[in-house]
Amino acid sequence: MKKKTGLVFFPAFDYAISPTHPEREERLLYTQDQVSEEGLLDFDNIFEFKPDLCTPEDINRVHFCVPGIDELVHASHLISVGGTLTAADKVMTKEVDNAFALVRPCGHHSMRVVHGTRGFCTLNMEAIMVEYIREKYGDKNGIKKIAIVDTDCHHGDGSQDIFWHDPNTLFISMHQDGRTLYPGSGFPDEMGGPNAFGTTINLPMPPNTCEEGFLYVLDEIVMPILADFKPDLIINSAGQDNHYSDPITNMKFTAQGYAVLNDRLKPDIAVLEGGYSIESALPYINTGIILAMAGRDYSQIREPDYDAEDQIQDPRISDYLKRLKEVTLSQWKNRHELRSQVYPDQPFHTRENSIYYDTAGIRESQVETVRTCSDCGGAVTIESRNESRPKRPIFAVQIPRFCCDACRAWAEEQFAGADKYTYEQVLLQDKDQDTYIEK
Amino acid sequence: MILGIDVGGTHTDSVLMQNGKILRKSKVMTDKSDLLRSVMNATQAVTTPEDIKQLRRIVLSTTMTTNAVAQHQLDPVGLIVMSGPGVAHGDLPLSDRAAFVKGYMNHRGMEAEGVDEDEIRALKKEFAKQGIKHFGVIGKFSTRSPAHEQTVQALLDGEASHVTVGHQLSGELSFPRRISTAYLNEAVWRLHSGMADQLQAYLAQLGVNVPLYILKADGGTIELEQSRHFPVQTILSGPAATIMGVLPYVPTDRDSVSIDIGGTTTDIALFADGAPLLEPKGVQIEEHKTLIRGLLTHSIALGGDSHVQVVDGKLALGPERKGPAMAFDGPVPTPTDAMIVLGMADVGDKAKALAAMTAIGAALRTTPQQAAQAIVDQACATINAKVRSMIAEVNSKPVYTIHEMLEGKQLAPADAIVIGGPAPYIAAALGNSLNMQMVVPENSEVINASGAAMARTTVELTLMADTEERLMSIAEEGVQTDIPRGFDMDDLIEIGKEKLQKIARIAGAPEEDIEIEVADSQSFNVIRDGSTTGKNFRVRLQIKPGLSKHATL
């Protein structure tokens, strides 16, 4: 069926991390060429929109930028995040049925606390968009439960971190096995915090997984869980680096496969993440995704060097994916029982995280505490230190959306009790009241 | 002296100009069966034999090809399309009559699949059986490499009276538009060529040896003989003639808008620092979206003779025209009647205008004067809303660099040039509504003819160089050649300028009008395995629409 599809295209032809970096000026150049040559924007159901700029308020709803937004964020980020918000606006106001933010730079490796750029990402576009939608349209459009399906080849560890304690956001990441690829995480036992156990789902796939395997994981694991969760909105964190020609990964997905995936997943909003085969893959994948989202015929999408022989999947991969299905569906079904095994009954749960920022060369160490709560996602405190700098740590307090009174009281107490002598910065992010305060 | 002639569907307008001033003007009925006669009559109406000797050039704007498309009087065309993978064939224009054959280029102009010559030979026989003599050959990314289109064109030799190859039409990317444009070019080719023959006979009859130019959709001119190659460029030149006529009144240091109020419609165009804005992708005629460069113009169904009525207690203006104003013995009330009653226009039969407004007033339960005021207010508000939405659309056009995003120009017109019959009457009221400075030019009834007369020759060229492949291409010229080591952007611009100068001269541009500007230039790295192996340069050069320096001679 034909759908009205919005396209926010921002290739940032004047931005690169460095001239030969995969995330560089011409990353979307050939995609733009292909989209123009195919004449996609002349279809009566495909519309292009200019991105808006995102604001500090939008960022502060999700991140704790240390030392501050101005020191970390470049204009390109404001536009790429702004572009995802424009896509969200167009869908929420029903100007279009769905939208694709074809923007760069990317964002899914950015976590709650941001000391710099990691995995080419500074701001988490999908997360900022999710909180923007909830803040601006949540009540009006009846949007509470949101599912993010991360189809990038790399584990979406930033999005996982941000939604770890959010029972209303189902985060599913399908990616190349973390033992073989950056960032090295995203295993099936990473299932979320004590108040949101099970709403984080990781589907690591072996290197060389083909079209068959990707679509198996989609059809047999992702779609049934989505049907059960019943999200009000589906977001595709649409990395394109699973392609067989991608220079920094080892998978064998195809342009046709990406089109089929989006046709079946039917995301309300898709956001470009990674994908670095800028000549051989991106032009064809993006054309396929746009056609699929618009409900147009994508059957003739094919890379010039597509080889059907190369798509015959190793049976061992198929066997592994069958087991992955069994384990994942069983974990999903039994998530409430499993929770008590993983998180013993206690008022608070604390974990220590050590996070490396590969792009910026920073080591961050965190101590995170969440208040165990059956009424809301639970208030959280984070003590975070940038190990590369001889400074005091920062202290961040997070009040979740739909926060209960007890969690709010505890969070406010933590904020009041943290002193400026111990900490470089003391920050309070209140999602419910949409405020962000530095002490 | 310059002679400008605009052959419209009803009237043929002509002006004789000198030093940018109109010496004589005329409006005669168009003889639809005999273009030559219409042009000759229009010429004689404004010139003496003595004037004709002093002519430096003649410029003609005609709706002939436009009408042929609108009335589907088009020749059959053999369409040979090399699509490769991508958008499904069924979603491409004219797919029901296109022959899809093997062969395509990728986005960098490298062959992804070769042409099957046997397939083309078989197709050629098939077309011969059908008696088809005109062909369009269109390949995906043929602007990046013309090789496939050229191969097929050569194979059609002997069978075709004329072949349009897609890459020559435009350097812009859009495969579907390239198909439509190539099709239209061939479909009107015979018609236009016949017209060119007639016009050459006309010149012989006049006994002068001056260049004759044809106006194109972008408001530029092209010498008659050269226009034979791309007749499609003359489609929709009518609105362009008017916009070029407005140009002398357009300030060059700020933005402005032109509003052409006719009997049935109002046409709006925009100018940025004196330059008329172009359609971003190309003009559309009927169902055909094309790559033809054309001036941006939007039309609303509201004019001086629009049918005014009260529907459900509310005023409705247009979209139909039932006839002239009641003040001129028309059948129904019109905005012109309203302007007469308010004393804005001192024309026609005032009693009949008052009767018209009395009827509207009765339906609205107001006085005739209040009704007339409401009509004028609503007309101004409607035009204002359209102008605002057009500006907003231009300003929300996507951009692709951070620089343009943060520093990009925002169009903010402060002046409006109003032309057309009701222009002098409504200008003040419209100025209040638009909050703009209003200008009402003289001789606006022949402004299209003077626009054609003053327009300069426009040309454009799209170049690309790939230093990794050591290749450069000139899209419209079908050129793909080797480049030396160390080739850079300046070299590419230099080659392009030299080439475009030649093209401009051939198109008929006098030396003083050859002002080539770099419309766009982009440079990208080509990276292999983490190191820079070359550069990808992209340049678009143009002589943009404007007034010919000849216009002041």
Contacts between the chains, C-beta under 8 A, distances in Angstrom:
chain1	res1	chain2	res2	distance
A	9	B	398	6.2
A	9	B	400	7.3
A	10	B	398	7.6
A	10	B	400	6.8
A	10	B	405	7.7
A	11	B	400	5.1
A	12	B	400	7.5
A	12	B	401	6.9
A	12	B	402	5.9
A	13	B	400	5.3
A	13	B	401	4.8
A	13	B	522	6.7
A	13	B	524	7.6
A	14	B	401	4.5
A	14	B	402	5.3
A	14	B	403	5.6
A	15	B	402	5.8
A	19	B	525	5.9
A	19	B	532	6.6
A	20	B	525	7.2
A	20	B	527	5.4
A	20	B	530	5.6
A	20	B	531	6.0
A	20	B	532	5.9
A	24	B	525	6.9
A	24	B	527	7.2
A	25	B	524	5.9
A	25	B	525	7.0
A	26	B	524	4.0
A	26	B	525	6.4
A	26	B	526	7.9
A	26	B	536	7.1
A	29	B	524	5.7
A	29	B	536	7.6
A	30	B	107	4.8
A	30	B	108	7.4
A	32	B	400	7.1
A	33	B	107	4.3
A	33	B	141	7.9
A	33	B	173	6.0
A	34	B	86	7.8
A	34	B	107	5.6
A	36	B	172	7.8
A	36	B	173	4.0
A	36	B	174	6.1
A	37	B	86	8.0
A	37	B	107	7.0
A	37	B	140	6.4
A	37	B	141	5.8
A	37	B	173	4.3
A	37	B	174	6.4
A	37	B	175	5.2
A	38	B	86	5.1
A	38	B	87	4.9
A	38	B	175	6.3
A	38	B	176	7.8
A	39	B	87	7.0
A	39	B	174	4.8
A	39	B	175	5.9
A	39	B	176	3.8
A	39	B	177	6.2
A	39	B	289	8.0
A	40	B	87	7.3
A	41	B	281	7.9
A	42	B	174	7.1
A	42	B	176	6.2
A	42	B	177	7.1
A	42	B	281	7.4
A	42	B	289	5.5
A	43	B	91	7.5
A	48	B	398	5.5
A	49	B	396	7.8
A	49	B	398	7.0
A	50	B	396	5.2
A	50	B	397	6.8
A	50	B	398	4.4
A	50	B	399	6.9
A	51	B	398	7.8
A	51	B	405	7.5
A	53	B	405	7.8
A	75	B	402	5.0
A	75	B	405	7.5
A	75	B	406	6.1
A	76	B	402	5.5
A	79	B	402	6.4
A	79	B	405	5.5
A	247	B	529	7.4
A	279	B	106	8.0
A	279	B	107	7.3
A	279	B	108	6.9
A	283	B	107	5.8
A	284	B	85	7.7
A	287	B	86	6.5
A	287	B	87	7.6
A	291	B	87	7.0
A	296	B	87	7.5
A	296	B	88	7.5
A	296	B	91	6.4
A	297	B	87	7.7
A	297	B	88	3.7
A	297	B	90	6.5
A	297	B	91	6.0
A	298	B	88	7.6
A	299	B	88	6.2
A	300	B	85	5.2
A	300	B	86	6.1
A	300	B	87	7.0
A	300	B	88	5.0
A	300	B	89	7.2
A	301	B	85	6.1
A	301	B	86	6.7
A	302	B	85	4.0
A	303	B	85	7.7
A	304	B	84	7.6
A	304	B	85	7.5
A	304	B	106	5.7
A	304	B	112	3.8
A	304	B	113	7.3
